[in-house]
């Protein structure tokens, strides 16, 4: 499925909401004693679930490809059926060729002022302290790379049915 414009996005988001509500009702109404034709019932649920997955994927692809249209004034787009929000986050990971042992050795040998804050008693790195130092501009990318870290920014899209 390929969504080409915001009108199709809005129409398909309504269909996604309807399918989700239908599935919720069907699954809560399902009772073995009342389901005379269990196999057809389960096949119908499976088909609706497959359609829901396909629609959700298509909606995500549309959002990925049309952020400038959906997020003109804010990082959230709402229609009658969905709320789509765009969030950014960063994660602290090791630079190529580094692991926690190498980073700890670097901190202990070359950056002794950080030992008490960045290395906790069980000898693991306190990433929250490092993130706070990045935020306060005490650490920059150059020092971070020398210690053995890279600061990666991630963008996530969250679609929620209203």
Secondary structure, 3 states (H helix, E strand, C coil): CCCCCHHHHHHHHHHHHHHHHHHHHHHHHCCCCCCCCHHHHHHHHHHHHHHHHHHHHHHHHHHHHCHHHHCCCCCEEECCCEEEEEEEEEEEEECCCCCHHHHHHHHHHHCHHHHHHHECCCCCECHHHHHHHHHCCCCCHHHHHHHCEEEEEEEEEEEEEC
